[in-house]
Amino acid sequence: MEFFRIKKDIPFMRHALIFNVISALTFVAAVFFLVHKGLHFSVEFKGGTVMELKYAKPANLEGIRHSLEQIGYEQPEVTSFGTAHDVMIRLPIIKTVAGSNASQLVFEQLCKAEQGGLKQIDTVSAKGEHIVKSGCVNAAGAEAVTLQKVEFVGPQVGDELAQNGMNALAMVIVGVMIYLAVRFEWKFAVAAIIANLHDVVIILGFFAFFQWEFSLTVLAAVLAVLGYSVNESVVIFDRIRENFRKQRKSSVHEVIDNAITSTISRTIITHGCTQMMVLSMLLLGGPTLHFFAIALTIGICFGIYSSVFVAAAVAMWLGVTREDLIKPIKEKDETDGAVV
């Protein structure tokens, strides 16, 4: 399926050196921000307390943040999820508050802000289980706030999650490299890995520069971008191999330019549709999916760029030739092995 067909090949490889220099400078800048600023890790990685509250009326998020700042939490993460009545609070570990007492102290402070008092509320779950929850009742006896859920993540668990995330990233990179080396040739495998690392490091660089929260959902987006970017590289590499068979008299530059040009329509359709879905998450998904969608958006944009100007160009610089992809046909022995 094609929206349009470009009859004359676009000379991408003629400008490959310029774009590779731009890529190198962007990569170095991303590494610089990662080293000097670092990532703003979420509670899952640093350790802390996650609380889910349900308010009887739409929650005042700014008022909740102000109440938390009064007991020592700087820039607390308060977001609504589901409805305006449901609130999620992520609290980092601070020296003035013990981890085990953080949820109780916070709930007391929020209950005081609602001018209510603490009370244990007996409820029955959908499965018929008897559950006792902490609640806050106002002067009229009506329930103002209910503590739905509390989770505490220790620093050791956070370090373990960070290590597991890095292991997952390394395993994906190794797996992609083996796949491309088997399917195509080692030069394409190296080119694709350089392009994929280029995308990942730039995403992390954006998060380090703007100090956006790096959570498990963002890590999932980074892993998704790895697979998504390599898919685009595989499409272009496959067309390059096909062109080497068809265009016997064309140079390597011409073969690569034709491969990229002939797949532009497919690229626009695929990435355009994907980006529309990601934009819907970015605009309508709320705070929970906000940074997940941002990471995917950056990855999609740089994934297209790296597949054309990084992966294909690096393969060209490594000296890929027709013989690398098309094995020469051995001439048949006319004597059929007979001894004369």
C-alpha positions as CSV (number, residue, x, y, z in Angstrom):
1,M,0.0,0.0,0.0
2,E,1.4,3.4,-1.0
3,F,0.1,6.9,-0.8
4,F,2.6,8.1,-3.4
5,R,5.5,6.9,-5.4
6,I,8.7,8.9,-5.8
7,K,10.1,8.3,-9.3
8,K,13.5,9.8,-8.7
9,D,15.7,8.5,-5.9
10,I,16.5,11.0,-3.1
11,P,20.3,11.2,-2.5
12,F,20.2,10.5,1.2
13,M,23.8,9.1,1.3
14,R,25.2,12.2,-0.3
15,H,24.4,14.1,2.9
16,A,25.1,11.1,5.2
17,L,28.3,12.7,6.6
18,I,26.6,15.9,7.7
19,F,23.7,14.1,9.4
20,N,26.2,11.6,11.1
21,V,28.0,14.6,12.5
22,I,24.7,16.0,13.8
23,S,23.9,12.6,15.3
24,A,27.3,12.4,17.0
25,L,26.9,15.8,18.5
26,T,23.3,15.0,19.7
27,F,24.6,11.7,21.2
28,V,27.5,13.5,23.0
29,A,25.1,16.1,24.4
30,A,22.7,13.4,25.7
31,V,25.6,11.5,27.4
32,F,26.8,14.8,28.9
33,F,23.3,15.5,30.5
34,L,23.1,11.9,31.7
35,V,26.5,12.1,33.4
36,H,26.1,15.7,34.9
37,K,22.4,15.8,35.6
38,G,21.4,12.2,35.8
39,L,18.0,10.7,35.6
40,H,15.1,11.7,37.9
41,F,14.2,8.2,39.1
42,S,10.7,7.5,40.4
43,V,9.8,5.9,43.7
44,E,10.0,2.4,42.1
45,F,13.8,2.9,41.7
46,K,14.7,5.2,44.6
47,G,12.4,3.6,47.2
48,G,9.5,5.2,49.0
49,T,5.8,4.9,49.6
50,V,2.9,4.8,47.1
51,M,-0.5,5.7,48.5
52,E,-3.9,5.5,46.8
53,L,-6.7,7.7,48.3
54,K,-10.4,8.1,47.5
55,Y,-12.0,11.5,48.2
56,A,-15.8,11.9,48.6
57,K,-15.6,15.1,46.4
58,P,-13.2,16.0,43.6
59,A,-9.7,16.2,45.1
60,N,-7.8,19.4,45.3
61,L,-4.3,18.3,44.1
62,E,-2.6,21.6,44.9
63,G,-4.0,21.5,48.4
64,I,-2.7,18.0,48.9
65,R,0.7,19.0,47.7
66,H,0.7,22.0,50.1
67,S,-0.2,19.7,53.0
68,L,2.6,17.3,52.2
69,E,5.1,20.1,51.9
70,Q,4.2,21.2,55.4
71,I,5.5,17.8,56.8
72,G,8.8,17.9,54.9
73,Y,8.1,16.4,51.4
74,E,9.6,18.7,48.7
75,Q,7.8,18.6,45.4
76,P,5.6,15.6,46.2
77,E,4.2,13.6,43.3
78,V,0.4,13.8,43.5
79,T,-1.7,12.7,40.5
80,S,-5.3,11.8,39.9
81,F,-6.1,8.5,38.2
82,G,-9.4,7.0,37.1
83,T,-11.7,9.7,38.3
84,A,-11.2,13.2,39.9
85,H,-12.0,11.5,43.3
86,D,-9.0,9.0,43.1
87,V,-5.6,10.3,44.0
88,M,-2.2,8.6,43.8
89,I,0.7,9.9,46.0
90,R,4.3,8.9,45.5
91,L,6.5,9.8,48.4
92,P,10.3,9.4,48.4
93,I,12.3,8.3,51.5
94,I,13.2,11.3,53.6
95,K,15.3,11.4,56.8
96,T,12.7,13.1,59.0
97,V,10.1,10.4,58.4
98,A,10.5,6.7,58.9
99,G,9.4,4.6,55.9
100,S,7.0,2.5,57.9
101,N,5.3,5.6,59.5
102,A,5.1,7.7,56.3
103,S,1.7,6.6,55.1
104,Q,0.1,7.1,58.6
105,L,1.7,10.5,59.0
106,V,0.6,11.6,55.6
107,F,-2.9,10.4,56.0
108,E,-3.3,12.2,59.3
109,Q,-2.0,15.4,57.7
110,L,-4.5,15.1,54.8
111,C,-7.3,14.2,57.2
112,K,-6.5,17.3,59.2
113,A,-6.6,19.4,56.0
114,E,-10.2,18.1,55.4
115,Q,-11.1,19.0,59.1
116,G,-11.9,15.5,59.9
117,G,-10.8,12.7,62.3
118,L,-9.3,9.2,61.7
119,K,-11.6,6.2,61.9
120,Q,-11.3,2.5,61.0
121,I,-13.9,1.6,58.4
122,D,-15.1,-2.0,57.9
123,T,-15.9,-2.9,54.3
124,V,-16.7,-6.0,52.3
125,S,-14.9,-6.5,49.0
126,A,-16.5,-7.8,45.7
127,K,-15.2,-11.3,46.6
128,G,-16.9,-11.1,50.0
129,E,-13.7,-10.6,52.0
130,H,-13.8,-8.5,55.2
131,I,-11.4,-5.5,54.9
132,V,-10.6,-2.8,57.4
133,K,-9.5,0.5,55.9
134,S,-8.3,3.7,57.4
135,G,-10.8,6.5,56.8
136,C,-11.3,10.2,57.6
137,V,-14.7,11.4,58.8
138,N,-15.8,15.0,59.0
139,A,-17.8,16.6,61.7
140,A,-21.1,15.5,60.1
141,G,-20.0,11.9,60.3
142,A,-19.6,11.6,56.5
143,E,-16.6,9.9,55.0
144,A,-14.2,12.5,53.5
145,V,-11.1,10.5,52.6
146,T,-10.4,6.7,52.4
147,L,-7.0,5.1,52.3
148,Q,-7.4,2.5,49.6
149,K,-3.9,1.1,49.2
150,V,-0.4,1.5,50.6
151,E,2.8,0.1,49.1
152,F,6.3,0.6,50.5
153,V,9.4,0.1,48.2
154,G,12.7,-0.1,50.0
155,P,15.9,1.2,48.6
156,Q,17.2,-2.4,48.1
157,V,14.1,-3.3,46.0
158,G,14.6,-0.1,44.0
159,D,18.2,-1.0,43.2
160,E,17.1,-4.5,42.2
161,L,14.5,-3.1,39.8
162,A,17.1,-0.7,38.3
163,Q,19.5,-3.6,37.8
164,N,16.9,-5.8,36.3
165,G,15.9,-3.0,33.9
166,M,19.5,-2.7,32.8
167,N,19.8,-6.4,32.3
168,A,16.6,-6.4,30.2
169,L,18.0,-3.6,28.1
170,A,21.3,-5.5,27.6
171,M,19.5,-8.7,26.7
172,V,17.4,-6.9,24.1
173,I,20.5,-5.4,22.5
174,V,22.3,-8.7,22.3
175,G,19.3,-10.5,20.9
176,V,18.8,-7.9,18.2
177,M,22.4,-8.0,17.2
178,I,22.4,-11.8,17.0
179,Y,19.2,-11.8,14.9
180,L,20.5,-9.2,12.4
181,A,23.9,-10.9,12.1
182,V,22.1,-14.2,11.3
183,R,19.5,-12.7,8.9
184,F,21.8,-10.2,7.1
185,E,25.4,-9.7,7.8
186,W,27.6,-8.5,10.8
187,K,28.0,-5.1,9.3
188,F,24.2,-4.6,9.3
189,A,24.1,-5.9,12.9
190,V,26.7,-3.4,14.1
191,A,24.9,-0.5,12.2
192,A,21.5,-1.4,13.6
193,I,22.9,-1.6,17.2
194,I,24.6,1.8,16.9
195,A,21.4,3.3,15.6
196,N,19.3,1.7,18.4
197,L,21.7,2.9,21.1
198,H,21.6,6.3,19.5
199,D,17.8,6.3,19.9
200,V,17.9,5.0,23.5
201,V,20.6,7.4,24.7
202,I,18.8,10.4,23.2
203,I,15.6,9.5,24.9
204,L,17.5,9.2,28.2
205,G,19.2,12.5,27.4
206,F,15.9,14.3,27.1
207,F,14.7,12.9,30.4
208,A,18.0,13.9,32.1
209,F,17.9,17.4,30.6
210,F,14.3,18.2,31.5
211,Q,14.5,16.1,34.7
212,W,11.3,14.2,33.8
213,E,10.4,11.3,36.0
214,F,11.9,8.0,34.9
215,S,9.6,5.3,36.0
216,L,9.0,1.6,35.1
217,T,6.5,2.7,32.4
218,V,9.2,4.9,30.8
219,L,11.6,1.9,30.9
220,A,8.9,-0.1,29.1
221,A,8.7,2.6,26.5
222,V,12.5,2.5,25.9
223,L,12.4,-1.2,25.4
224,A,9.5,-0.8,23.0
225,V,11.4,1.8,21.0
226,L,14.3,-0.6,20.7
227,G,12.1,-3.2,19.0
228,Y,10.2,-0.5,17.0
229,S,13.4,1.1,15.7
230,V,15.1,-2.1,14.7
231,N,11.9,-3.1,12.7
232,E,12.4,0.0,10.6
233,S,16.0,-0.8,10.0
234,V,15.2,-4.4,9.0
235,V,12.7,-3.1,6.4
236,I,15.4,-0.9,4.9
237,F,18.1,-3.6,5.1
238,D,15.8,-6.1,3.4
239,R,15.2,-3.7,0.5
240,I,18.9,-3.1,0.2
241,R,19.5,-6.8,-0.1
242,E,16.7,-7.0,-2.7
243,N,18.2,-4.1,-4.7
244,F,21.6,-5.7,-4.7
245,R,20.1,-8.6,-6.6
246,K,18.1,-6.5,-9.0
247,Q,20.4,-3.5,-9.6
248,R,23.6,-5.2,-10.7
249,K,25.3,-2.1,-12.2
250,S,24.3,0.4,-9.4
251,S,26.8,1.6,-6.8
252,V,26.3,1.0,-3.1
253,H,25.2,4.6,-2.7
254,E,22.6,4.3,-5.4
255,V,21.3,1.0,-4.0
256,I,20.8,2.4,-0.5
257,D,19.2,5.6,-1.8
258,N,16.7,3.6,-3.8
259,A,16.0,1.3,-0.9
260,I,15.2,4.3,1.4
261,T,13.2,6.2,-1.2
262,S,11.1,3.2,-2.1
263,T,10.1,2.6,1.5
264,I,9.2,6.2,2.3
265,S,5.5,5.7,1.7
266,R,5.4,2.7,4.0
267,T,7.3,4.6,6.6
268,I,4.9,7.5,6.5
269,I,1.8,5.2,6.8
270,T,3.3,3.1,9.6
271,H,4.8,5.8,11.8
272,G,1.9,8.2,11.2
273,C,-0.6,5.7,12.4
274,T,1.5,4.8,15.4
275,Q,2.1,8.4,16.3
276,M,-1.6,9.1,16.2
277,M,-2.2,6.4,18.8
278,V,0.7,7.7,21.0
279,L,-0.6,11.3,20.7
280,S,-4.0,10.1,22.0
281,M,-2.2,8.7,25.0
282,L,-0.2,11.9,25.4
283,L,-3.3,14.1,25.3
284,L,-6.0,12.0,26.9
285,G,-4.1,9.4,28.9
286,G,-3.5,11.7,31.9
287,P,-0.4,11.9,34.1
288,T,-0.1,8.1,34.4
289,L,0.7,7.7,30.7
290,H,2.2,11.2,30.1
291,F,5.9,10.4,30.2
292,F,5.4,6.9,28.7
293,A,3.9,8.7,25.6
294,I,6.6,11.3,25.5
295,A,9.3,8.6,25.5
296,L,7.5,6.8,22.6
297,T,7.1,10.1,20.7
298,I,10.8,10.9,21.0
299,G,11.7,7.3,20.1
300,I,9.4,7.2,17.0
301,C,10.8,10.5,15.6
302,F,14.5,9.6,16.2
303,G,13.8,6.0,15.1
304,I,12.9,7.1,11.6
305,Y,15.9,9.5,11.5
306,S,18.4,6.8,12.8
307,S,17.2,4.1,10.4
308,V,17.8,6.3,7.4
309,F,20.8,8.5,8.4
310,V,22.5,6.3,11.1
311,A,21.9,2.6,10.4
312,A,22.1,2.8,6.6
313,A,25.0,5.3,6.6
314,V,27.0,3.3,9.2
315,A,26.5,0.1,7.1
316,M,27.8,2.1,4.1
317,W,30.8,3.4,6.1
318,L,31.6,-0.2,7.2
319,G,31.9,-1.1,3.5
320,V,28.9,-3.3,2.9
321,T,29.0,-4.8,-0.6
322,R,26.8,-7.0,-2.9
323,E,29.1,-10.0,-2.1
324,D,28.3,-9.6,1.6
325,L,24.6,-10.3,1.1
326,I,24.5,-12.4,-2.1
327,K,26.7,-15.5,-2.0
328,P,28.4,-16.3,-5.3
329,I,27.0,-19.4,-7.1
330,K,29.5,-22.2,-7.4
331,E,30.1,-23.5,-10.8
332,K,29.0,-27.1,-11.3
333,D,31.8,-29.5,-12.0
334,E,31.2,-30.9,-15.5
335,T,33.0,-34.1,-14.8
336,D,30.6,-34.7,-11.9
337,G,33.5,-35.9,-9.7
338,A,34.7,-38.6,-12.2
339,V,38.4,-39.3,-12.4
340,V,39.9,-39.1,-15.9
